[in-house]
């Protein structure tokens, strides 16, 4: 009996310990469940199907775009819809939406339209009055976010630690890439031309367009890009700062004498852009077939042409080479001409001396007479 009592008592103690442990574990897990079920602060405006943020290196990009501030008449046109809706604070909008900031028209008492949209952790874009931009659709695994300029001024507020290729701004004729820090872009299209002003406030930025590229613009740098709608003519003007622009100069074909093979390499020209410096690019495609013909010109602040070249894309045998003769080239040509002149003068003196002595003419006559006599013999 005592043994059975001890067994029953032991079973009771084991059951009690199991119950206590289960209750303790339930209490430990309950906060996590409660936190998971707790709605977000802006759940009343955020769509229910917004996926969790995707980690992008040090960044966290939202799968949607969130409106963090809005003033005045700012509307959003969602993809595959016809009617724009008024932007609301805290609401998420899908990538591919177009953001439109209205214009007050200078009326008194009308608040200028502006809004800030957040793409992720510290990645913000501000649209000002009269501006219009698009957001490019991206998949969950896409590591880059792109906005498309349509009209007006857009301010970019990006982390300084942002990596290359994580954010870019697309315009009809060029792309701003590898961006970080603060900057603004003003885009307008009129009279058959697109005019864009790009200003760096802090951080870095690269620019890439047809037949030109800028690896890095720094704080304080500013440029203006004007391009015709048909992309036949472009002008890049430096307004502030000093940076390098790289121009395409066609291709060159070289022969490797060891392997007896030909190798084609791209030819580039690097030009330092200081304030008031310009680069002009002409493009023309033949009406029937053929490669595009391109002409590039680099002009310094004084108006002097520093480089000019005409070439056909992907054709090594259609290339004018450098058309601008520099002072260094002139000095080299003058030195070569002096050397040729000295050589010609030496030869003239030698011939004159020989003619005066009569030694040069006599052998020639004797040789001719010998040749005549030999012909007579046969």
Secondary structure, 3 states (H helix, E strand, C coil): CHHHHHHHHHHHHHHHHHHHHHHHHHHHHHHHHHHHHCCCCCCCCCCCCCCCCEEECCEEEEEEEEEEEEECCEEEECCCCCCCEECCCCCEEECCCEEEECCCCCCCCCCCCEEEEEEECCEEEEECCCCEEEECCCCCCCCCEEEEEEEEEEEEECCCCCCCCCEEEECCCEEEEEEECEEEEEEEEECCEEEEEEEECCCEEEEEECCEEEEEECCCCEEEEEEECCCCEEEEEEEECCEEEEEEEEEEEEEECCCCEEEEEEEEEEEEECCCCEEEEEEECCCCCCCCEEEEEEECCCCCEEEEEEEECCCCCCECCCCCCCHHHHHHHHHHHHHHHHHHHHHHHHHHHHHHHCHHHHHHHHHHHHHHHHHHHC
